[in-house]
Amino acid sequence: MQIPFNKPHLTGKEAHYMYDAVYTGKLSGNGKYTQQCQNFFKEKYGFGKCLLTTSCTDALEMAAILIDIQPGDEVIIPSYTFVSTANAFVLRGAKIIFADSRKDHPGIDEDIIENLITKKTKAIVPVHYAGVACDMDKIIDIANRYNIWVIEDAAQAIDSYYTGKDGIKRALGSIGHLAAFSFHETKNIISGEGGMLAINDPKFEKRAEIIWEKGTNRSAFFRGEIDKYGWVDVGSSFLPSEVIAAFLWAQLENIDSIQVKRKENWYAYWNAIVEWANINDVQLPFIPSNATNNAHMFYFVCKNVEQRSTVLAKLKEAGVLAVFHYLSLHKSQFYSGKHDGRALPNSDYYSECLIRLPLFYDLSLEDINRVIEVLKR
């Protein structure tokens, strides 16, 4: 029997809450379940104003509008990330300045960011790869000195934390001016498709709600703050339906138990292959002392592309669906001609050598042992 890379976990209440949303007659967005979810995130994680979106991509696109990206502005992002991180800003006319990854982790190399800043730099977009925090003290310090925005791409980072130099532990997504999350079916907490924008700088709150509602002040109207609503800004239909929010609410009610199980599975992998990794010159995930592990994914990095190809092939033969991940965006068909030509060797290394193993809530210990057995064999 094949072990899939991912299997969406259902808590048992999703259909019940979706049924409730349907038969209460409120199917469009920003109803009871939307508001429950948004309040949950704000209260549990200390985010600013939260707005559910139909995807993390939409949340990033909202962020690009909010910081007023104009043609010619520059945005610094890691090359080793999903295309949405760049696309959201390219759509507004920005030039993407790609940063390399760290040698010990696929996240952005914080030590090279300052050298990439010019008078045109508008924002830094750190990606918390695998839910592991970038060094946000360094990034925020750079942003403050150069007066530029920080937008956390926290697509993989729900329920993960960063401890700053001040000793305060903060949820990822609560540190930058804005942050984007994903609830895609491959994430820890899911709604099929879905996302959220966290607005941590209050100056963006009012406009964010308008952009979220197609450029109208509709939300203010329904709160009774104005007597009619109209078109007051740019925007789009970024908010999800109540059916999606109802599904998400069932997940959020069980987030703690979901996280416990995912972490058990993550550490079962780790404990079983430490010795194997050392023998075979394989790099295991690195969790800095100021970061936490939310068990979003279990990956390892092979010593070269030949080793990766062999491992993937053997796993596939044994019915285990393991996969690689991003291809360096600076080498993509769409953007390679626009890149400034700098070599980004660490990003390329992860593109060529990283493997992700199956990791999901319903993955059994028997399944994990089977994966480990294939690797060792």
N, C-alpha and C positions, 0 to 999 in steps of 0.2 A: 504494500500500500504506500502510495506516494506521500511524502511529507511536504506540504505546500510552504511557500515562503511566508505567506500571511493568511490568516483566517480571521475575519471580523468577529469580535466577541459581542454576544447579545446578553444583556443582564436579565431579560425577561419582562421588563416593563415598557420596552420601546413601543410595541404594538398598542398597548393599553393607552399610553399617553398620546400616541398619534390618533387613535380612535377618538379620544377625548377632544383633541384639537379639531378634528373633522366635525364632530357632532355638536360642538358648542357654537359652530357657525363662524369661527374666526380662523380663516386659512391663510390670509395674507400676513405679511410680516409684522413684527413689533406688537405681538399680543402677549398673552399671559406667559407662555413658555419662553419666548424671547427674553422677556424682562426677568424671569426667574434665573435663566442662565447668566445673563449679564450681571445681575446682582451677586450671584454665586462667585463669579470670577473676581469681582471687585472686593468682596468681603474676604474670600479665602486667601487671595494672593496679593492683595494690596495694589492692584492695578488702579489706574485712574478710570475715567469713563470707558465703558466697554460697549462695543457695538458688534453684534454677530454679523457675519457676512456669508455669502454663498461659497466662498473659498478663501484660502490664504492669499491667493493671487489677487482677489478683489481687495483684501485688506491692504496689501502692498500698493495697489493702484490708488486707493484712497489716500494713503500716506504720501504718495508722490504729488497728488493734487494739493493736499494740505500744506506741504512745505513749498508749494508754488514752483515746482520744477519748470524751468523754461528751456527752450532750445539753446544748446551750448553749455548749460550747467554740467558739472562733473559730479559723478557719484562713485564712491569707492566701495567695491564689493569683492568678496573672494571669487576667484575663477571657479573653484570647486564648490559649486552649488547648483540648485535647480534653476532652470531658465527663468522662472517667474521672478526671482530676485532681481534679475537685470531687466526683464521685459517691462515691468511696472514703470520703470524710469525712462526706458527707451521710448515708450509710447508717448511720453511728454516731451521728448526731444533731447533728453540728457545724453551725454557721452559717458560711457562706462569705463572707469579706470580699474582694471583688475589687479587684485592683490594675490600674492602667493599664500599657500597654506603654511602652517607650522610644520617643522620636521617631526614633532612628537604627536601631532594631532591634525586632522583635516581642517580644523577651523582656521580662520584668518590669522596671518602672522601679524600680531599687534605691533611688533617692533619696526615694521616697514611702512606702516600707514602714514606717518608724518612726512616721509619722503615723497609720498604721492600727492600731497596736498598742493594745490595752486590757488590762485585768486578766484578761479571758477568753481572750486569745490563747494558743493551745496550740502552733501550728506555723506555719512559713513553708514554702511549697512552690514553690521556683523551678523554672521549666521551661526547660531549655536548648534553646530553639527552633532548629531546623535544625542541632542539634549544636554550637551556638555558646554558649560559657560565659556565664552571668550573672556579675556581679561578686561572686564568692563571699567575698572579703575583707569587703566591706560587709555582706553578709547574715550571715555568721558573727559579725561584731562585734556587730550588732544582737541576734542570737539569744543571744549570751553575756551581754550586758548585761541582757536581759529574761528570761533563763532559759527560753527556748522552743526547741522542736525544729526542726531543718532537715531536710526530706526532699526530696532532689533528684529531680525528675521528669526522668530522663535517657533517656526513651523513644527519643529520636532521637540520643543522644549517645555511642554506643559508639565507642571509639577516638578520643575528642576530649579535649583537655586545657586546663587553666587554670594560668597562672603567677601565683602570689600575690606580694604585696609583699615576702615573704621571699626571692623569687627561685626558689622551688622549683616545679617543674612537676608538677602532679598530674592524674591522669585524672579526668574528670568522673564523678561517682558515687562517688568515694572521699573526698569532702570533707564532705558532710553526715552527720548521724547515721545516716541511712538513705538508700537510693537505689533507684529502680525503673527497669528497662530493658525494652525491647520487642524481640522477634524476629519481629514480624508480617512478612508477606511483602513489605511496602513498605519495610522497614528495610534497613540495610546488610548485616547478618548475620541470617539468617532461619531459622525452623523452621515456617513456615506461620502458626500462632499460637504464642505462647510469650513468656515474660518471665523476669525475675530480680529478686530482692531482694538488694541488697548491704547487709550489716549492719556498719557501721563503728564503732559503739559496742558494745564487748564486753558491756555489761550486758544487751543485747537478745538475745544469741546463743542462749542456752538456751531462752528462751520462744519465739523465732522458730521454732525447729525443732519445737516442740510444736504451735504454731498451724498450721504447714505440714502437719503429719501429723494433721489433723482434731481437734486438741486432745488428742492422746495422746502418751505418751513412747515411742512405738514405735521411733524411731531409736535411742534409748539402749538399748532392749532388744536390738536386733539387733547393737549393738556389744558386748553382753555386760556392760553397766554395771549392769543391773537384771535380776532373774530373771523378771519378768512386766511387762506394760505395761497401762495403763488410761487412762481419761478423766481428765485432770488440769487442763484449761483449755478455754477456747473455742477454736474453730479451724474449719477447713474443709479440703476436699480441694484444696489449692493446688498440689500438686506434679504435674508432667506425667508422662506415661508414658515408658518407656525408648525407645519408637519416636521420639517427638519429640526426646528428648535425643540419640539417635543421628544424626538428621538434622542437628541443630545442631552436633554434633561435626565432621561433614564440612565445615561452613561455617567453623568456628573454625580448622581446620587450614590454611585458605586465606585467613584474614582479611587478611594483609598484602598479598597479590596483589589481593584484591578492593578493598582501599582504594586501592591505586596506580591501578587502572583507573578507579574512581569519581572520584578527584581529577583524573585526566587529562580526563575528560569535563566535570567542573565548570569547570575552567580553560579548556577549549575554548569553552564558552559565554561565560565572562567576557571573554576576550580578543576575542571576535568582536562583542560588543554594547556595549562601553563607550561608544564614540562614539555609537551609536544611542540609548543610554539618555540621554546628555547632551543630545542634540538634542531628544528627545521628553519631557524632564522626568520621566524614569523613575528611580526609586531602586533601585540594585543592592544586593545583600547587603553588610552591614557586618560585618567581622571585627575586633573590638578587638585591640589589640596584645598583650593578656594572654591571648588565646584562640587556639585552632587551628580549622581547618576540616576536618571529617571527611567532607565531600561527601555529607551525607545528602540534601540537596535543593538545587536551584537555583531560586531565586525572584526576582522583582522586583516593585516596587510602582508601579502606575500613578498618575498625578496625580489621577485621579478615577474614579468608577464607570463613567462613559460610555466613557472610554478603555479601561478593562478589558474592558467588554462587547464593544467593537469588536475588540480584540486576540484575545479568546477565540473570537469568532465567525469571524474570518479564519483562525485556526489550525485550527479545526474544519473549515472548508471545505476546507482543504488536507490534511486527513487527519492532523492533529497533535492528540493529546489532551492539552491543557494544562488545569489545573484551579485553582480557588481553594482556600481552606483554611478555617480555623475561622470560625464566627460567634460574636460576642461572647457569652459565657455570661451576663453580667449582663443581657442583653436576651432571653435564651431564654424560651420559653413556660413552662418549669418554674420558673425562678428569678427572673424579672424582678420579681415581686411581693414577693420576699424581699430584693431588693437595696436598699441604703440610699438610692438615688436619685442618687448621684454620677455625673456625666458622665465617661466614659472615652474621650475623643476619639481617642487613638492606637490603642486596641484596635479601635474602630469603623472607623478609617481602613484598618487592615490587613484587616479583615473585608470591606470594600467594594472594596479596590484591589489586593490581592496576587494574583499569579499564580505557579503552580508549573509549570515546564517538565518534560518527560520527562527522567528521569535514572535510569539503571540500568546495571549492569555490561556488558550485551550491546548497549548503545546504540552504534552505529557513528559514526565521524566523518562519514560520508556523511549519516546521519540528523540529526546535530547541524547540519551545514551546511544541510540542508533546512529545519530549524526556523528557523535564523537568516535564511535567504533570505525566508521568509514574513514574519518580523518586519520586516525592512528594506523589503520591498515594501509 
